[in-house]
Amino acid sequence: MKHSIKLLLTLLVFSAFAKAQSGESYQSLMMKYFEVSGIDTEYNAAYDGMMQMFKDAYQTQDVPASVWQKYDANKTASVAKLKGILASEYRSIFDDKQDLVNLINFYTSKAGKQLKANPNAMSEEDKLAYEAFRVSNTGTKLFGRMDRINKAKETASVYWSRELFCQVTGELKEMGYSSSMPMGSCN
C-alpha cells in the first residue's frame, strides 16, 4: 500500500511537471532531454576522444598547443551541431512534445537518476517508479523504438564525426601538418 501511494505521488509529480513544461518548444524540450538523459555527456566524451585521437596522430608534428586549444574551444558548438542533427532524427521517433516532457520528468526523477548512475543500486521504490515508467505510453514508445533510436544516434554520429574528422585533418593539412591517418573521402 505504501509503495502504491508513493507510485501514485510520483506519477502526479510527473503530470504536474508535464503541464508546467508544455509551453516549451519542441527543440528546447529535445535539448533538455539530451541533457538529462546523458546524451550530452556521451557526445562531449566522444568529442574529447576524437581530439585525443588527432593529438596522438599528429604528435610527431609539433602542432602548437594554440591549435588544439582552438579545437577545444569549438567543442560546445560542434556538440550542439550534432545535437541539432540528432534532434531532427528523433523528431520522427518522438513527434509528441508530451513524450519529451515525460522523458525529461523520468530522467530527472530519483529513479531516473539512479538508473543512469547505477541501475543495480536502485531501491525498491526506484524499481517501482521505473516499472511504472516502462509501462506508460511514453515508456512503451521509448523501449519499443530502441532500434530506431540507436539507428538515429548512429546516423547522426557517423555524419558528425566524419565532418569533424575532415574539418580537423583538412585544416591541419592546410597548416602544413601531416599524419599517417588515412584521409578517406574528405576531398
Rosetta constraint file for C-alpha pairs under 8 A:
AtomPair CA 1 CA 5 HARMONIC 6.35 0.50
AtomPair CA 2 CA 6 HARMONIC 6.34 0.50
AtomPair CA 3 CA 7 HARMONIC 5.93 0.50
AtomPair CA 3 CA 125 HARMONIC 6.69 0.50
AtomPair CA 3 CA 128 HARMONIC 7.75 0.50
AtomPair CA 4 CA 8 HARMONIC 6.06 0.50
AtomPair CA 5 CA 9 HARMONIC 6.10 0.50
AtomPair CA 6 CA 10 HARMONIC 6.05 0.50
AtomPair CA 6 CA 125 HARMONIC 7.68 0.50
AtomPair CA 7 CA 11 HARMONIC 6.29 0.50
AtomPair CA 7 CA 125 HARMONIC 7.80 0.50
AtomPair CA 7 CA 128 HARMONIC 6.95 0.50
AtomPair CA 7 CA 129 HARMONIC 6.08 0.50
AtomPair CA 7 CA 132 HARMONIC 7.70 0.50
AtomPair CA 8 CA 12 HARMONIC 6.19 0.50
AtomPair CA 9 CA 13 HARMONIC 6.16 0.50
AtomPair CA 10 CA 14 HARMONIC 6.28 0.50
AtomPair CA 10 CA 129 HARMONIC 7.18 0.50
AtomPair CA 11 CA 15 HARMONIC 6.18 0.50
AtomPair CA 12 CA 16 HARMONIC 6.17 0.50
AtomPair CA 13 CA 17 HARMONIC 6.21 0.50
AtomPair CA 14 CA 18 HARMONIC 6.07 0.50
AtomPair CA 14 CA 102 HARMONIC 6.78 0.50
AtomPair CA 14 CA 105 HARMONIC 5.67 0.50
AtomPair CA 14 CA 106 HARMONIC 7.30 0.50
AtomPair CA 15 CA 19 HARMONIC 6.36 0.50
AtomPair CA 15 CA 102 HARMONIC 7.99 0.50
AtomPair CA 16 CA 20 HARMONIC 6.37 0.50
AtomPair CA 17 CA 21 HARMONIC 6.18 0.50
AtomPair CA 17 CA 101 HARMONIC 7.74 0.50
AtomPair CA 17 CA 105 HARMONIC 6.84 0.50
AtomPair CA 18 CA 22 HARMONIC 6.02 0.50
AtomPair CA 18 CA 98 HARMONIC 6.99 0.50
AtomPair CA 18 CA 101 HARMONIC 5.41 0.50
AtomPair CA 18 CA 102 HARMONIC 6.45 0.50
AtomPair CA 18 CA 105 HARMONIC 7.37 0.50
AtomPair CA 21 CA 101 HARMONIC 6.70 0.50
AtomPair CA 22 CA 97 HARMONIC 7.34 0.50
AtomPair CA 22 CA 98 HARMONIC 6.99 0.50
AtomPair CA 22 CA 101 HARMONIC 7.24 0.50
AtomPair CA 24 CA 28 HARMONIC 6.50 0.50
AtomPair CA 24 CA 29 HARMONIC 6.48 0.50
AtomPair CA 25 CA 29 HARMONIC 6.23 0.50
AtomPair CA 26 CA 30 HARMONIC 6.12 0.50
AtomPair CA 26 CA 97 HARMONIC 5.88 0.50
AtomPair CA 27 CA 31 HARMONIC 6.21 0.50
AtomPair CA 27 CA 87 HARMONIC 7.33 0.50
AtomPair CA 28 CA 32 HARMONIC 6.17 0.50
AtomPair CA 29 CA 33 HARMONIC 6.08 0.50
AtomPair CA 29 CA 97 HARMONIC 7.46 0.50
AtomPair CA 29 CA 100 HARMONIC 6.25 0.50
AtomPair CA 29 CA 101 HARMONIC 6.92 0.50
AtomPair CA 30 CA 34 HARMONIC 6.21 0.50
AtomPair CA 30 CA 87 HARMONIC 6.52 0.50
AtomPair CA 30 CA 100 HARMONIC 6.59 0.50
AtomPair CA 31 CA 35 HARMONIC 6.30 0.50
AtomPair CA 31 CA 83 HARMONIC 7.37 0.50
AtomPair CA 31 CA 87 HARMONIC 7.80 0.50
AtomPair CA 32 CA 36 HARMONIC 6.25 0.50
AtomPair CA 32 CA 104 HARMONIC 7.07 0.50
AtomPair CA 33 CA 37 HARMONIC 5.79 0.50
AtomPair CA 33 CA 100 HARMONIC 6.69 0.50
AtomPair CA 33 CA 103 HARMONIC 6.79 0.50
AtomPair CA 33 CA 104 HARMONIC 5.28 0.50
AtomPair CA 34 CA 38 HARMONIC 6.25 0.50
AtomPair CA 34 CA 39 HARMONIC 4.87 0.50
AtomPair CA 34 CA 40 HARMONIC 5.65 0.50
AtomPair CA 34 CA 83 HARMONIC 7.80 0.50
AtomPair CA 35 CA 39 HARMONIC 6.16 0.50
AtomPair CA 35 CA 40 HARMONIC 5.12 0.50
AtomPair CA 35 CA 41 HARMONIC 7.47 0.50
AtomPair CA 36 CA 104 HARMONIC 6.56 0.50
AtomPair CA 36 CA 107 HARMONIC 5.89 0.50
AtomPair CA 36 CA 108 HARMONIC 6.43 0.50
AtomPair CA 37 CA 104 HARMONIC 7.54 0.50
AtomPair CA 37 CA 107 HARMONIC 5.87 0.50
AtomPair CA 37 CA 116 HARMONIC 7.75 0.50
AtomPair CA 38 CA 42 HARMONIC 6.18 0.50
AtomPair CA 38 CA 116 HARMONIC 7.77 0.50
AtomPair CA 39 CA 43 HARMONIC 6.23 0.50
AtomPair CA 40 CA 44 HARMONIC 6.07 0.50
AtomPair CA 40 CA 79 HARMONIC 7.83 0.50
AtomPair CA 41 CA 45 HARMONIC 6.15 0.50
AtomPair CA 42 CA 46 HARMONIC 6.30 0.50
AtomPair CA 43 CA 47 HARMONIC 6.12 0.50
AtomPair CA 43 CA 79 HARMONIC 6.52 0.50
AtomPair CA 44 CA 48 HARMONIC 6.30 0.50
AtomPair CA 44 CA 75 HARMONIC 7.46 0.50
AtomPair CA 44 CA 79 HARMONIC 6.57 0.50
AtomPair CA 45 CA 49 HARMONIC 6.09 0.50
AtomPair CA 46 CA 50 HARMONIC 6.20 0.50
AtomPair CA 47 CA 51 HARMONIC 6.23 0.50
AtomPair CA 47 CA 75 HARMONIC 6.83 0.50
AtomPair CA 47 CA 79 HARMONIC 7.43 0.50
AtomPair CA 48 CA 52 HARMONIC 6.20 0.50
AtomPair CA 49 CA 53 HARMONIC 6.20 0.50
AtomPair CA 50 CA 54 HARMONIC 6.31 0.50
AtomPair CA 51 CA 55 HARMONIC 6.19 0.50
AtomPair CA 51 CA 71 HARMONIC 7.74 0.50
AtomPair CA 51 CA 72 HARMONIC 7.89 0.50
AtomPair CA 52 CA 56 HARMONIC 6.08 0.50
AtomPair CA 53 CA 57 HARMONIC 6.12 0.50
AtomPair CA 54 CA 58 HARMONIC 6.08 0.50
AtomPair CA 55 CA 59 HARMONIC 5.70 0.50
AtomPair CA 55 CA 68 HARMONIC 7.87 0.50
AtomPair CA 57 CA 179 HARMONIC 5.89 0.50
AtomPair CA 57 CA 180 HARMONIC 7.06 0.50
AtomPair CA 57 CA 181 HARMONIC 6.74 0.50
AtomPair CA 58 CA 62 HARMONIC 7.37 0.50
AtomPair CA 58 CA 63 HARMONIC 7.03 0.50
AtomPair CA 58 CA 177 HARMONIC 7.59 0.50
AtomPair CA 58 CA 178 HARMONIC 6.99 0.50
AtomPair CA 58 CA 179 HARMONIC 5.60 0.50
AtomPair CA 59 CA 63 HARMONIC 7.29 0.50
AtomPair CA 61 CA 177 HARMONIC 6.27 0.50
AtomPair CA 61 CA 178 HARMONIC 7.19 0.50
AtomPair CA 61 CA 179 HARMONIC 7.84 0.50
AtomPair CA 63 CA 67 HARMONIC 6.84 0.50
AtomPair CA 63 CA 68 HARMONIC 7.84 0.50
AtomPair CA 63 CA 177 HARMONIC 7.52 0.50
AtomPair CA 64 CA 68 HARMONIC 7.14 0.50
AtomPair CA 65 CA 69 HARMONIC 6.10 0.50
AtomPair CA 66 CA 70 HARMONIC 6.20 0.50
AtomPair CA 67 CA 71 HARMONIC 6.67 0.50
AtomPair CA 68 CA 72 HARMONIC 6.14 0.50
AtomPair CA 69 CA 73 HARMONIC 6.04 0.50
AtomPair CA 70 CA 74 HARMONIC 6.37 0.50
AtomPair CA 71 CA 75 HARMONIC 6.59 0.50
AtomPair CA 74 CA 78 HARMONIC 6.08 0.50
AtomPair CA 75 CA 79 HARMONIC 6.02 0.50
AtomPair CA 76 CA 80 HARMONIC 6.02 0.50
AtomPair CA 77 CA 81 HARMONIC 6.19 0.50
AtomPair CA 78 CA 82 HARMONIC 6.42 0.50
AtomPair CA 78 CA 164 HARMONIC 8.00 0.50
AtomPair CA 79 CA 83 HARMONIC 6.20 0.50
AtomPair CA 80 CA 84 HARMONIC 6.19 0.50
AtomPair CA 81 CA 85 HARMONIC 6.37 0.50
AtomPair CA 82 CA 86 HARMONIC 6.07 0.50
AtomPair CA 82 CA 156 HARMONIC 6.73 0.50
AtomPair CA 82 CA 157 HARMONIC 7.25 0.50
AtomPair CA 82 CA 160 HARMONIC 5.93 0.50
AtomPair CA 83 CA 87 HARMONIC 5.84 0.50
AtomPair CA 84 CA 88 HARMONIC 6.46 0.50
AtomPair CA 85 CA 89 HARMONIC 6.56 0.50
AtomPair CA 85 CA 156 HARMONIC 5.98 0.50
AtomPair CA 86 CA 90 HARMONIC 6.12 0.50
AtomPair CA 86 CA 152 HARMONIC 6.75 0.50
AtomPair CA 86 CA 153 HARMONIC 6.48 0.50
AtomPair CA 86 CA 156 HARMONIC 5.51 0.50
AtomPair CA 87 CA 91 HARMONIC 6.13 0.50
AtomPair CA 88 CA 92 HARMONIC 7.58 0.50
AtomPair CA 89 CA 93 HARMONIC 7.48 0.50
AtomPair CA 89 CA 152 HARMONIC 5.59 0.50
AtomPair CA 89 CA 156 HARMONIC 7.59 0.50
AtomPair CA 90 CA 94 HARMONIC 6.01 0.50
AtomPair CA 90 CA 95 HARMONIC 7.94 0.50
AtomPair CA 90 CA 149 HARMONIC 7.09 0.50
AtomPair CA 90 CA 152 HARMONIC 6.80 0.50
AtomPair CA 91 CA 95 HARMONIC 5.22 0.50
AtomPair CA 93 CA 145 HARMONIC 7.31 0.50
AtomPair CA 93 CA 148 HARMONIC 7.24 0.50
AtomPair CA 93 CA 149 HARMONIC 7.22 0.50
AtomPair CA 94 CA 99 HARMONIC 6.62 0.50
AtomPair CA 94 CA 100 HARMONIC 7.21 0.50
AtomPair CA 95 CA 99 HARMONIC 7.94 0.50
AtomPair CA 96 CA 100 HARMONIC 7.11 0.50
AtomPair CA 97 CA 101 HARMONIC 6.37 0.50
AtomPair CA 98 CA 102 HARMONIC 6.13 0.50
AtomPair CA 99 CA 103 HARMONIC 6.11 0.50
AtomPair CA 99 CA 138 HARMONIC 5.40 0.50
AtomPair CA 100 CA 104 HARMONIC 6.10 0.50
AtomPair CA 101 CA 105 HARMONIC 6.10 0.50
AtomPair CA 102 CA 106 HARMONIC 6.14 0.50
AtomPair CA 102 CA 138 HARMONIC 6.75 0.50
AtomPair CA 103 CA 107 HARMONIC 6.14 0.50
AtomPair CA 103 CA 138 HARMONIC 7.26 0.50
AtomPair CA 103 CA 139 HARMONIC 8.00 0.50
AtomPair CA 104 CA 108 HARMONIC 6.06 0.50
AtomPair CA 105 CA 109 HARMONIC 6.14 0.50
AtomPair CA 106 CA 111 HARMONIC 7.38 0.50
AtomPair CA 106 CA 112 HARMONIC 5.36 0.50
AtomPair CA 106 CA 133 HARMONIC 7.27 0.50
AtomPair CA 107 CA 111 HARMONIC 7.56 0.50
AtomPair CA 107 CA 112 HARMONIC 4.16 0.50
AtomPair CA 107 CA 113 HARMONIC 5.85 0.50
AtomPair CA 108 CA 112 HARMONIC 5.96 0.50
AtomPair CA 108 CA 113 HARMONIC 6.08 0.50
AtomPair CA 109 CA 113 HARMONIC 6.12 0.50
AtomPair CA 110 CA 114 HARMONIC 6.14 0.50
AtomPair CA 110 CA 126 HARMONIC 7.01 0.50
AtomPair CA 111 CA 115 HARMONIC 6.00 0.50
AtomPair CA 111 CA 122 HARMONIC 7.12 0.50
AtomPair CA 111 CA 125 HARMONIC 7.85 0.50
AtomPair CA 111 CA 126 HARMONIC 4.43 0.50
AtomPair CA 111 CA 127 HARMONIC 7.10 0.50
AtomPair CA 111 CA 129 HARMONIC 6.34 0.50
AtomPair CA 111 CA 130 HARMONIC 6.26 0.50
AtomPair CA 112 CA 116 HARMONIC 6.38 0.50
AtomPair CA 112 CA 126 HARMONIC 7.96 0.50
AtomPair CA 112 CA 130 HARMONIC 7.23 0.50
AtomPair CA 113 CA 117 HARMONIC 6.13 0.50
AtomPair CA 114 CA 118 HARMONIC 5.64 0.50
AtomPair CA 114 CA 119 HARMONIC 6.12 0.50
AtomPair CA 114 CA 121 HARMONIC 7.23 0.50
AtomPair CA 114 CA 122 HARMONIC 6.07 0.50
AtomPair CA 114 CA 126 HARMONIC 7.69 0.50
AtomPair CA 115 CA 119 HARMONIC 4.33 0.50
AtomPair CA 115 CA 120 HARMONIC 7.99 0.50
AtomPair CA 115 CA 122 HARMONIC 6.81 0.50
AtomPair CA 118 CA 122 HARMONIC 7.16 0.50
AtomPair CA 122 CA 126 HARMONIC 5.51 0.50
AtomPair CA 122 CA 127 HARMONIC 6.16 0.50
AtomPair CA 123 CA 127 HARMONIC 6.18 0.50
AtomPair CA 124 CA 128 HARMONIC 6.20 0.50
AtomPair CA 125 CA 129 HARMONIC 6.27 0.50
AtomPair CA 126 CA 130 HARMONIC 6.02 0.50
AtomPair CA 127 CA 131 HARMONIC 6.04 0.50
AtomPair CA 128 CA 132 HARMONIC 6.11 0.50
AtomPair CA 129 CA 133 HARMONIC 6.20 0.50
AtomPair CA 130 CA 134 HARMONIC 6.12 0.50
AtomPair CA 131 CA 135 HARMONIC 6.33 0.50
AtomPair CA 132 CA 136 HARMONIC 6.17 0.50
AtomPair CA 133 CA 138 HARMONIC 7.47 0.50
AtomPair CA 133 CA 139 HARMONIC 5.33 0.50
AtomPair CA 134 CA 138 HARMONIC 7.73 0.50
AtomPair CA 134 CA 139 HARMONIC 4.25 0.50
AtomPair CA 134 CA 140 HARMONIC 5.89 0.50
AtomPair CA 134 CA 143 HARMONIC 7.42 0.50
AtomPair CA 135 CA 139 HARMONIC 5.74 0.50
AtomPair CA 135 CA 140 HARMONIC 5.63 0.50
AtomPair CA 136 CA 140 HARMONIC 5.95 0.50
AtomPair CA 137 CA 141 HARMONIC 6.31 0.50
AtomPair CA 138 CA 142 HARMONIC 6.09 0.50
AtomPair CA 139 CA 143 HARMONIC 6.08 0.50
AtomPair CA 140 CA 144 HARMONIC 5.68 0.50
AtomPair CA 141 CA 145 HARMONIC 5.90 0.50
AtomPair CA 142 CA 146 HARMONIC 6.32 0.50
AtomPair CA 145 CA 149 HARMONIC 6.16 0.50
AtomPair CA 146 CA 150 HARMONIC 5.94 0.50
AtomPair CA 147 CA 151 HARMONIC 6.10 0.50
AtomPair CA 148 CA 152 HARMONIC 6.06 0.50
AtomPair CA 149 CA 153 HARMONIC 6.21 0.50
AtomPair CA 150 CA 154 HARMONIC 6.06 0.50
AtomPair CA 151 CA 155 HARMONIC 6.03 0.50
AtomPair CA 152 CA 156 HARMONIC 6.10 0.50
AtomPair CA 153 CA 157 HARMONIC 5.86 0.50
AtomPair CA 154 CA 158 HARMONIC 6.00 0.50
AtomPair CA 155 CA 159 HARMONIC 6.30 0.50
AtomPair CA 156 CA 160 HARMONIC 6.02 0.50
AtomPair CA 157 CA 161 HARMONIC 5.80 0.50
AtomPair CA 158 CA 162 HARMONIC 5.96 0.50
AtomPair CA 159 CA 163 HARMONIC 6.17 0.50
AtomPair CA 160 CA 164 HARMONIC 6.10 0.50
AtomPair CA 161 CA 165 HARMONIC 5.90 0.50
AtomPair CA 162 CA 166 HARMONIC 6.09 0.50
AtomPair CA 163 CA 167 HARMONIC 6.05 0.50
AtomPair CA 164 CA 168 HARMONIC 6.12 0.50
AtomPair CA 165 CA 169 HARMONIC 6.02 0.50
AtomPair CA 166 CA 170 HARMONIC 5.64 0.50
AtomPair CA 166 CA 183 HARMONIC 7.59 0.50
AtomPair CA 166 CA 186 HARMONIC 5.30 0.50
AtomPair CA 167 CA 171 HARMONIC 6.07 0.50
AtomPair CA 168 CA 172 HARMONIC 6.08 0.50
AtomPair CA 169 CA 173 HARMONIC 5.99 0.50
AtomPair CA 169 CA 183 HARMONIC 7.65 0.50
AtomPair CA 170 CA 174 HARMONIC 6.22 0.50
AtomPair CA 170 CA 186 HARMONIC 7.91 0.50
AtomPair CA 171 CA 175 HARMONIC 6.35 0.50
AtomPair CA 172 CA 176 HARMONIC 6.46 0.50
AtomPair CA 172 CA 177 HARMONIC 5.31 0.50
AtomPair CA 172 CA 178 HARMONIC 7.16 0.50
AtomPair CA 173 CA 177 HARMONIC 4.97 0.50
AtomPair CA 173 CA 178 HARMONIC 5.85 0.50
